[in-house]
Protein backbone atom coordinates (compact mmCIF):
# COMPACT_ATOMS: atom_id res chain seq x y z
CA UNK A 1 0.00 0.00 0.00
CA UNK A 2 0.94 3.65 -0.33
CA UNK A 3 -0.07 4.96 3.08
CA UNK A 4 -3.77 5.26 2.28
CA UNK A 5 -5.90 4.81 5.38
CA UNK A 6 -8.46 2.02 5.25
CA UNK A 7 -11.91 2.72 6.56
CA UNK A 8 -13.48 -0.33 8.16
CA UNK A 9 -17.13 -1.16 8.55
CA UNK A 10 -18.33 -1.97 12.06
CA UNK A 11 -18.86 -5.63 12.96
CA UNK A 12 -22.45 -6.78 12.56
CA UNK A 13 -24.27 -9.01 14.98
CA UNK A 14 -24.31 -12.70 14.23
CA UNK A 15 -27.52 -13.63 12.46
CA UNK A 16 -27.93 -10.19 10.81
CA UNK A 17 -27.54 -10.20 7.00
CA UNK A 18 -24.82 -7.93 5.63
CA UNK A 19 -25.85 -4.95 3.54
CA UNK A 20 -24.39 -5.65 0.11
CA UNK A 21 -24.22 -3.41 -2.96
CA UNK A 22 -23.20 -4.98 -6.28
CA UNK A 23 -22.00 -2.77 -9.13
CA UNK A 24 -21.86 -3.81 -12.77
CA UNK A 25 -24.04 -4.65 -15.73
CA UNK A 26 -25.12 -7.35 -18.12
CA UNK A 27 -24.53 -11.05 -17.54
CA UNK A 28 -21.66 -10.46 -15.12
CA UNK A 29 -23.78 -8.50 -12.65
CA UNK A 30 -26.61 -11.00 -13.08
CA UNK A 31 -24.25 -13.81 -12.08
CA UNK A 32 -23.15 -11.93 -8.98
CA UNK A 33 -26.74 -11.11 -7.98
CA UNK A 34 -27.92 -14.69 -8.47
CA UNK A 35 -25.26 -15.70 -5.95
CA UNK A 36 -25.61 -12.82 -3.49
CA UNK A 37 -29.40 -13.15 -3.12
CA UNK A 38 -28.75 -16.60 -1.68
CA UNK A 39 -26.74 -15.24 1.25
CA UNK A 40 -28.24 -11.87 2.13
CA UNK A 41 -31.67 -10.33 2.28
CA UNK A 42 -30.27 -6.79 2.06
CA UNK A 43 -29.02 -6.47 -1.51
CA UNK A 44 -28.87 -3.54 -3.93
CA UNK A 45 -27.73 -3.64 -7.56
CA UNK A 46 -26.28 -0.46 -9.08
CA UNK A 47 -26.40 -0.87 -12.84
CA UNK A 48 -24.58 0.77 -15.73
CA UNK A 49 -26.67 2.84 -18.17
CA UNK A 50 -24.44 3.08 -21.23
CA UNK A 51 -25.96 0.30 -23.37
CA UNK A 52 -26.72 1.45 -26.90
CA UNK A 53 -27.37 -1.82 -28.71
CA UNK A 54 -30.33 -4.09 -29.37
CA UNK A 55 -33.70 -3.45 -27.78
CA UNK A 56 -32.21 -1.08 -25.19
CA UNK A 57 -30.53 1.02 -27.85
CA UNK A 58 -33.72 1.27 -29.89
CA UNK A 59 -35.80 2.34 -26.88
CA UNK A 60 -33.12 4.76 -25.75
CA UNK A 61 -32.99 6.40 -29.18
CA UNK A 62 -36.74 6.45 -29.75
CA UNK A 63 -37.95 7.36 -26.25
CA UNK A 64 -34.97 9.25 -24.80
CA UNK A 65 -34.94 6.98 -21.74
CA UNK A 66 -32.23 5.20 -19.80
CA UNK A 67 -31.35 1.91 -21.53
CA UNK A 68 -33.45 -0.66 -19.63
CA UNK A 69 -31.73 -3.91 -20.67
CA UNK A 70 -29.12 -4.27 -17.93
CA UNK A 71 -31.67 -3.15 -15.34
CA UNK A 72 -34.01 -5.88 -16.61
CA UNK A 73 -31.30 -8.54 -16.38
CA UNK A 74 -30.53 -7.51 -12.81
CA UNK A 75 -34.20 -7.74 -11.82
CA UNK A 76 -34.50 -11.17 -13.44
CA UNK A 77 -31.41 -12.37 -11.56
CA UNK A 78 -33.00 -11.31 -8.28
CA UNK A 79 -36.11 -13.43 -8.89
CA UNK A 80 -36.56 -16.33 -6.51
CA UNK A 81 -36.29 -20.02 -7.28
CA UNK A 82 -40.00 -20.68 -6.62
CA UNK A 83 -42.58 -20.97 -9.41
CA UNK A 84 -43.46 -17.25 -9.23
CA UNK A 85 -39.85 -16.17 -9.53
CA UNK A 86 -38.93 -18.59 -12.30
CA UNK A 87 -42.02 -17.66 -14.31
CA UNK A 88 -41.53 -13.91 -14.07
CA UNK A 89 -37.81 -14.20 -14.78
CA UNK A 90 -38.66 -16.00 -18.03
CA UNK A 91 -41.36 -13.48 -18.92
CA UNK A 92 -39.27 -10.34 -18.49
CA UNK A 93 -36.39 -11.94 -20.40
CA UNK A 94 -38.64 -13.09 -23.25
CA UNK A 95 -37.94 -11.47 -26.62
CA UNK A 96 -40.55 -11.12 -29.32
CA UNK A 97 -39.94 -12.74 -32.68
CA UNK A 98 -41.87 -11.10 -35.48
CA UNK A 99 -41.61 -9.41 -38.85
CA UNK A 100 -42.54 -6.06 -37.36
CA UNK A 101 -41.33 -3.39 -34.97
CA UNK A 102 -41.62 -5.60 -31.90
CA UNK A 103 -38.97 -8.00 -33.17
CA UNK A 104 -36.10 -8.32 -30.72
CA UNK A 105 -37.71 -6.29 -27.95
CA UNK A 106 -37.62 -7.84 -24.48
CA UNK A 107 -40.87 -7.84 -22.51
CA UNK A 108 -39.11 -6.52 -19.43
CA UNK A 109 -37.67 -3.57 -21.33
CA UNK A 110 -41.15 -2.51 -22.45
CA UNK A 111 -42.57 -2.98 -18.95
CA UNK A 112 -39.85 -0.84 -17.36
CA UNK A 113 -40.21 1.95 -19.93
CA UNK A 114 -44.02 1.89 -19.56
CA UNK A 115 -43.70 2.40 -15.79
CA UNK A 116 -41.14 5.15 -16.33
CA UNK A 117 -43.70 6.97 -18.47
CA UNK A 118 -46.50 6.34 -15.96
CA UNK A 119 -44.59 7.41 -12.86
CA UNK A 120 -41.98 9.79 -14.30
CA UNK A 121 -39.61 8.39 -11.67
CA UNK A 122 -36.98 5.81 -12.67
CA UNK A 123 -36.27 4.61 -9.13
CA UNK A 124 -39.92 4.24 -8.11
CA UNK A 125 -40.72 2.44 -11.37
CA UNK A 126 -37.95 -0.11 -10.82
CA UNK A 127 -39.24 -0.69 -7.30
CA UNK A 128 -42.69 -1.48 -8.73
CA UNK A 129 -41.21 -3.95 -11.21
CA UNK A 130 -39.22 -5.55 -8.41
CA UNK A 131 -42.36 -5.95 -6.31
CA UNK A 132 -44.20 -7.55 -9.21
CA UNK A 133 -41.37 -10.03 -9.75
CA UNK A 134 -40.86 -10.69 -6.04
CA UNK A 135 -37.23 -9.63 -6.48
CA UNK A 136 -34.88 -10.41 -3.60
CA UNK A 137 -33.30 -6.97 -3.56
CA UNK A 138 -33.59 -3.66 -5.36
CA UNK A 139 -32.16 -2.35 -8.61
CA UNK A 140 -30.93 1.19 -9.22
CA UNK A 141 -29.36 2.90 -12.25
CA UNK A 142 -25.91 4.30 -11.56
CA UNK A 143 -26.63 7.61 -13.30
CA UNK A 144 -29.74 9.70 -13.80
CA UNK A 145 -28.94 10.22 -17.50
CA UNK A 146 -28.09 7.77 -20.29
CA UNK A 147 -24.35 7.63 -20.92
CA UNK A 148 -22.25 7.15 -24.02
CA UNK A 149 -19.08 5.09 -23.76
CA UNK A 150 -15.96 6.23 -25.62
CA UNK A 151 -12.83 4.09 -25.73
CA UNK A 152 -9.28 4.80 -26.84
CA UNK A 153 -8.34 1.69 -28.81
CA UNK A 154 -5.14 0.52 -30.45
CA UNK A 155 -5.72 -1.44 -33.63
CA UNK A 156 -9.51 -1.18 -33.86
CA UNK A 157 -8.97 -1.63 -37.58
CA UNK A 158 -7.08 -4.95 -37.92
CA UNK A 159 -5.40 -3.59 -41.04
CA UNK A 160 -3.83 -0.83 -38.93
CA UNK A 161 -2.70 -2.64 -35.74
CA UNK A 162 -0.70 0.30 -34.33
CA UNK A 163 -3.23 3.04 -35.03
CA UNK A 164 -4.88 4.72 -32.01
CA UNK A 165 -8.52 5.64 -32.52
CA UNK A 166 -11.61 6.56 -30.55
CA UNK A 167 -14.40 3.99 -30.58
CA UNK A 168 -17.86 5.17 -29.57
CA UNK A 169 -20.72 3.16 -28.13
CA UNK A 170 -20.82 0.34 -25.59
CA UNK A 171 -21.86 -2.26 -28.14
CA UNK A 172 -18.93 -1.36 -30.40
CA UNK A 173 -16.42 -1.16 -27.55
CA UNK A 174 -17.44 -4.58 -26.27
CA UNK A 175 -16.71 -6.18 -29.64
CA UNK A 176 -13.62 -4.27 -30.73
CA UNK A 177 -10.84 -6.48 -32.11
CA UNK A 178 -8.31 -3.91 -30.91
CA UNK A 179 -6.72 -3.30 -27.52
CA UNK A 180 -8.69 -0.93 -25.29
CA UNK A 181 -6.37 1.59 -23.64
CA UNK A 182 -8.86 3.75 -21.77
CA UNK A 183 -12.60 4.35 -21.49
CA UNK A 184 -14.53 7.53 -20.82
CA UNK A 185 -18.21 8.34 -20.35
CA UNK A 186 -20.08 11.18 -22.01
CA UNK A 187 -21.21 13.45 -20.44
CA UNK A 188 -17.91 13.57 -18.57
CA UNK A 189 -19.39 14.40 -15.15
CA UNK A 190 -22.77 12.64 -15.16
CA UNK A 191 -25.05 12.94 -12.15
CA UNK A 192 -25.26 9.84 -9.98
CA UNK A 193 -28.59 8.55 -8.72
CA UNK A 194 -28.70 9.72 -5.07
CA UNK A 195 -30.19 6.44 -3.86
CA UNK A 196 -27.27 4.55 -5.43
CA UNK A 197 -24.72 6.78 -3.71
CA UNK A 198 -26.47 6.37 -0.36
CA UNK A 199 -26.67 2.59 -0.76
CA UNK A 200 -22.90 2.43 -1.25
CA UNK A 201 -22.26 4.64 1.77
CA UNK A 202 -24.57 2.52 3.95
CA UNK A 203 -23.22 -0.85 2.79
CA UNK A 204 -21.16 -3.40 4.67
CA UNK A 205 -19.77 -4.84 1.45
CA UNK A 206 -19.42 -3.42 -2.08
CA UNK A 207 -18.94 -5.96 -4.86
CA UNK A 208 -17.41 -4.97 -8.23
CA UNK A 209 -17.50 -7.43 -11.12
CA UNK A 210 -17.56 -9.83 -12.75
CA UNK A 211 -18.51 -8.52 -16.18
CA UNK A 212 -17.27 -6.73 -19.26
CA UNK A 213 -14.35 -4.86 -17.75
CA UNK A 214 -14.32 -1.68 -19.80
CA UNK A 215 -18.04 -1.44 -20.56
CA UNK A 216 -19.71 -2.71 -17.37
CA UNK A 217 -17.27 -2.58 -14.43
CA UNK A 218 -15.04 0.48 -14.90
CA UNK A 219 -17.85 2.93 -15.92
CA UNK A 220 -19.10 3.01 -12.31
CA UNK A 221 -15.81 4.61 -11.36
CA UNK A 222 -16.28 7.33 -13.99
CA UNK A 223 -19.41 8.79 -12.36
CA UNK A 224 -17.81 11.23 -9.89
CA UNK A 225 -20.33 11.07 -7.01
CA UNK A 226 -20.61 7.30 -7.23
CA UNK A 227 -16.85 6.84 -7.50
CA UNK A 228 -16.32 9.04 -4.44
CA UNK A 229 -18.85 6.96 -2.53
CA UNK A 230 -17.12 3.71 -3.50
CA UNK A 231 -13.76 5.06 -2.39
CA UNK A 232 -14.95 6.70 0.84
CA UNK A 233 -17.50 4.17 2.07
CA UNK A 234 -16.79 2.34 5.31
CA UNK A 235 -17.78 -0.86 3.53
CA UNK A 236 -15.25 -3.49 2.54
CA UNK A 237 -14.77 -3.97 -1.19
CA UNK A 238 -14.64 -7.22 -3.15
CA UNK A 239 -13.48 -7.36 -6.75
CA UNK A 240 -14.72 -10.47 -8.58
CA UNK A 241 -12.67 -11.43 -11.62
CA UNK A 242 -13.98 -12.98 -14.81
CA UNK A 243 -13.39 -16.63 -15.58
CA UNK A 244 -11.65 -15.81 -18.86
CA UNK A 245 -10.66 -12.79 -20.95
CA UNK A 246 -13.53 -11.41 -23.02
CA UNK A 247 -13.06 -11.75 -26.78
CA UNK A 248 -12.38 -8.30 -28.16
CA UNK A 249 -12.56 -6.13 -25.05
CA UNK A 250 -9.96 -7.86 -22.87
CA UNK A 251 -8.48 -10.40 -25.27
CA UNK A 252 -5.16 -11.69 -23.90
CA UNK A 253 -5.54 -10.01 -20.49
CA UNK A 254 -4.06 -11.82 -17.50
CA UNK A 255 -5.99 -11.68 -14.22
CA UNK A 256 -3.50 -9.18 -12.82
CA UNK A 257 -3.84 -6.93 -15.86
CA UNK A 258 -7.54 -6.53 -15.06
CA UNK A 259 -6.48 -5.04 -11.72
CA UNK A 260 -3.90 -2.80 -13.36
CA UNK A 261 -6.37 -1.18 -15.78
CA UNK A 262 -8.88 -0.74 -12.97
CA UNK A 263 -6.24 1.09 -10.92
CA UNK A 264 -5.33 3.23 -13.92
CA UNK A 265 -8.92 4.47 -14.19
CA UNK A 266 -9.37 4.91 -10.42
CA UNK A 267 -5.95 5.52 -8.81
CA UNK A 268 -7.40 6.11 -5.33
CA UNK A 269 -9.46 2.93 -5.25
CA UNK A 270 -8.56 0.31 -2.66
CA UNK A 271 -9.82 -3.28 -2.62
CA UNK A 272 -10.05 -5.63 0.35
CA UNK A 273 -10.47 -8.94 -1.45
CA UNK A 274 -9.93 -10.07 -5.04
CA UNK A 275 -12.04 -13.16 -5.72
CA UNK A 276 -10.96 -15.40 -8.60
CA UNK A 277 -11.63 -18.93 -9.78
CA UNK A 278 -8.68 -21.05 -8.78
CA UNK A 279 -8.46 -22.66 -12.24
CA UNK A 280 -8.38 -19.28 -14.02
CA UNK A 281 -5.20 -17.97 -12.35
CA UNK A 282 -2.03 -19.34 -13.94
CA UNK A 283 0.29 -17.02 -12.00
CA UNK A 284 -0.89 -16.67 -8.42
CA UNK A 285 2.11 -14.68 -7.25
CA UNK A 286 1.61 -11.97 -9.88
CA UNK A 287 -2.08 -11.68 -9.05
CA UNK A 288 -1.29 -11.48 -5.35
CA UNK A 289 1.23 -8.70 -5.97
CA UNK A 290 -1.32 -6.77 -8.07
CA UNK A 291 -3.93 -7.17 -5.33
CA UNK A 292 -1.48 -5.95 -2.70
CA UNK A 293 -0.88 -2.79 -4.70
CA UNK A 294 -4.61 -2.12 -4.33
CA UNK A 295 -4.42 -2.87 -0.61
CA UNK A 296 -6.06 -6.28 -0.76
CA UNK A 297 -5.55 -10.02 -0.73
CA UNK A 298 -6.58 -12.78 -3.12
CA UNK A 299 -9.26 -15.37 -2.41
CA UNK A 300 -9.15 -18.35 -4.78
CA UNK A 301 -12.21 -20.59 -4.93
CA UNK A 302 -13.89 -22.96 -7.37
CA UNK A 303 -16.69 -20.75 -8.68
CA UNK A 304 -17.01 -21.88 -12.32
CA UNK A 305 -19.92 -23.98 -13.57
CA UNK A 306 -18.93 -27.39 -14.98
CA UNK A 307 -20.79 -26.82 -18.26
CA UNK A 308 -19.03 -23.74 -19.58
CA UNK A 309 -17.32 -20.42 -18.84
CA UNK A 310 -19.90 -19.03 -16.44
CA UNK A 311 -20.12 -18.61 -12.69
CA UNK A 312 -22.09 -21.22 -10.79
CA UNK A 313 -24.53 -19.37 -8.49
CA UNK A 314 -24.20 -21.83 -5.60
CA UNK A 315 -20.40 -21.98 -5.74
CA UNK A 316 -20.11 -18.21 -6.08
CA UNK A 317 -22.54 -17.75 -3.20
CA UNK A 318 -20.42 -20.04 -1.02
CA UNK A 319 -17.30 -18.01 -1.86
CA UNK A 320 -18.99 -14.69 -1.04
CA UNK A 321 -20.43 -16.12 2.17
CA UNK A 322 -17.01 -17.30 3.29
CA UNK A 323 -15.43 -13.92 2.51
CA UNK A 324 -18.15 -11.97 4.31
CA UNK A 325 -17.96 -14.13 7.43
CA UNK A 326 -14.19 -14.53 7.64
CA UNK A 327 -13.15 -11.06 6.52
CA UNK A 328 -16.05 -9.20 8.07
CA UNK A 329 -16.59 -11.36 11.15
CA UNK A 330 -20.26 -11.63 10.20
CA UNK A 331 -22.04 -14.74 11.44
CA UNK A 332 -24.20 -16.86 9.16
CA UNK A 333 -27.75 -15.53 9.06
CA UNK A 334 -29.69 -18.26 7.34
N, C-alpha and C positions, 0 to 999 in steps of 0.2 A: 504493500500500500504506500501512498504518498502523503501520509499524515492526515488524511481526511477522517473526521470524526464520524463514527457510526452511531446512528440513532436507533435504539432498540425498543421494540414494542413491549409493553408490560406482559407478564405471564398471565394466562387466562386460567380460570378454574377448571379442574378436571371435569369432564362431562359437558362443557360449554363449547359449541362448535366455533371454530375460528372464522373470523370475517375475511373472506378471500375475494380479491378482485383479479380477474383475468383479462389481459389486454392482447388484442390480436385481431384476426379476421379470417374469413374463409374456413377451409377444412381444418387448418391447424388449430384455430381457436375452438372449433366445434369438438375436436378430439380432446382438448384440455377440459372443456366444460363437461363433456360426457363422463370424464373421470372425476372431476371435482364435485359434481353434484352427488356423487356416491359417498362423499366423506364430510360434506358440510351442508348445513341448511341455510347458510348466510353467504350467498354467492352473487357477485355482480360481474357481468361481462361488459367491457368497454371496447367498442367495435370501430374499426377503421371505416371511413366514409369516402374513399377515393376511387371506388370501383366505377369503371366507365364502359364495361363490356356487357354483352348479353342483355337479358331482361332489365337488369338494374340500369345499364347505360341508356337503354331506350326510354325507361320511365324518367330517369334523371334529365335527359335532354328534352323530352316532351312536356313534363310536368314541373320541372325546375325544383325537384325534391332531392333530399338525401338519397343516395343509392341504397335500396332496401335489402339487397341480396345477402350481404354478410350478416346483417341484423336478423334476417329470416333464418339463416343457418344456425346462428347462435341460439335463437329461440327453440328451434327444432332439437338441438342438442340438449337443451334443458328439459325436454319432455321426459316424463317418467316411463318406466318399463311396464306399466300396466296397460290394459287395452285402450283406455282413453289416451294416454300419452303416445303409444305407438301409432294409433289411428291418426291423431292430429299431426304428429310429426310427418307421416306419409302425405297427408293432405296439403300441408303448407309447402312441402318440397315438390309436390306434383307440378309438372310442366305440361302445358297444353300442346297438343300436336294437331295442327290444322293447316289449311291452305291460306288462312287469313291473318289478320293483325294479331290475334291471340297467340299465334305459334311461338313457342319458346318462352312465353311468360310463365313464371311460377305463381301458383295460387297465393302463397304467402306474401309475395311482393305486392300483389294487387290488394290484398287485405290490409297490409300495413299502410299503403298509400291512401286507401279509402279512409282509414281512421285518421290519418294525418289531415286529410281534407275536412273530415267531420269535426275534429277537435281543435285543429290548428295548434297542436301541441305535440311535438315529436315524442317527448318523454312519456306523457300521459297515454298516448296512443299505443306505445310499445308495452306499457303496463297492462292495458286492456287486452292486447293480443296474448301476453303472457298469462293473464288470468284465464282466458279462453282455453289455452293449451294446457293449463295446469303446470306451467313451467316451474322448475325447482330453482328459482333465482330470477334476477332481473337483467334486462339488456338495455344498455345505453349507447348512443353514438358518442364518439370521442370529440367530435366538433359539431358546432351548430350550423355549419355551412358545408356543402359538398366541396371536396378538395380535388385538385388535379395533381397527379404525381409526375414529376420531371426527374429524369435520371441522366447523369453523365456517364456515357458508355464508351468503352474502347472496343472498336471492331464490331459495331452494330451491323455494318455491312460486311459480310464475310469476305468480299472482294478487297476490302480495305482494312485489314486486321489491326493496323496501328492508328487508325483515324479515331479521334475523339469527337463524339457528337452528343447532342441532347435528344433524348428519347422522351416523348410525352405520352402520358396515359398509362394507368395501372395495367391494363390488359396487354399493352405493347411491352412495357417494362418486364412483366412477368415472363414473357416469351422471347426476350431478346437473345440472340445467339452470341452477343458480345459479352464483355466483362463489365459489370456495373461498378463504377468507381464511387459514386455518391448519389443520394436521392434528396430531393427537395419537395416541399408541398407548396402549392399555389392556391390561395393567397399565402404569403410567407408567414404571417403572424395570425393564423386563424383563431377564432374564439373557441375555447373549450366549452363543453357542456358543463355547467356548474355542478350538476349532480354527479357527474363522472369524477370531477376533481375532488369533491367531498368524499366520495366512496373510497378513493385512493388514500386520502388523508386519514380516514377512519379505519382502514383495513389493518388486519394482523399480518396478512401475507399478500403480496402482489406477485402475480405470475405473468411473465412475458414468454411468448412462444408456446408451442412450436408454430410454424407457419412460414409463408413466403417472406424471406428475411427483409428484403428491400421494400416490398409492397404491402406487407401486413404487420410486421413487427416494428421496424424502425420508425414508420410514420407517427406512431404515438409519441415518440420523443422529439418530434418536430412541431408539435402543438405547444407553444410556450407554457401556458398555464398548467397543462396536463403533465408536461415534462418536469416542471418545477415541483409538482405534487409528487411525482414518482421519486424524485431525488430527495425530497425533504420529508416524506412520510416516515413515521416511526415504525411502519411495517417492515418486515423482512421481505427480501426480494428473491424470487426463484426465476432462473432463466432456463427454459426447457428447449433443448436442441432438437433439430430435425433428425430423422433416422437416416437420411441420405441427402446429398446436395440436390438442389432442384434444377432440373434441366433448364438451361438458359440463364436464369437469374443468379444462381450460385454454383454453376457447373464447375467442378474441380475444387470447390472449397473444402478445406479440412475443418474439423470441428472447432479448432482454435481460431481459425480465420473468421468464423462467424462472430466470435467474441471481439476480435480486433476491429472489424468494421462497425460493430455496435458501439465500441468505445470511441471510434473516430467520429461518429455522429453525435455522441453524447459523452464528452470527455469527463463530466462530473458524476456520471452514473456509477454507483457501486452495486454489486450483486453479492448476496449471501451464499446462494447455492446454485451451481450449474448442474442441471439434471440431464443425463445422457444415457442412451441405451448402451449397455456394456459391449455389445457386438459391433457398434458403429464408431468406436473410438480406437483407431489403430495405434495412436501414440498418446498414451495416457499422461506421460510426463509433460509433453508440450501443452496439452489441454489444461493440466493442473497449473502450469506456470501462467497461462493466459488467464485462468480464473483468479489466481492470486493477484494479478495486476489489477483486477476489478474488485479486489477485496474479499473474494469468496473462495469456496472449496467446491470440489467436484463430487457428485453423487452418481455412481454408476449403478444401473438397475436394468433388469430385463423388462422392457416396456413395449417391445414390438410384437405385433400380432403374428401368428405363425403362417398366415396365408398371404402375406404381402407387406410392402413397405408402408405400414400404417401403425399407429399406436393402438394397443389393446386397452380399452377403457378400464378393465378390471386391474390389469397390471400397472397401468399408469396411476390409477387411484391408489393402489397399494404403495407406490413409490412416493406420491405426494403425502399420503397419510404418515408414512414413516418420517419424512422430512419435517412435517409440521410438528409431530410429537417429539422427535429427538432434538431438532434444532430450536423448537419453540417451547419445549417443555409443556405441550398441550396434551392433556389426557384424551383417550379415545372417548367419543361422545355417543356412539351408536347405542 
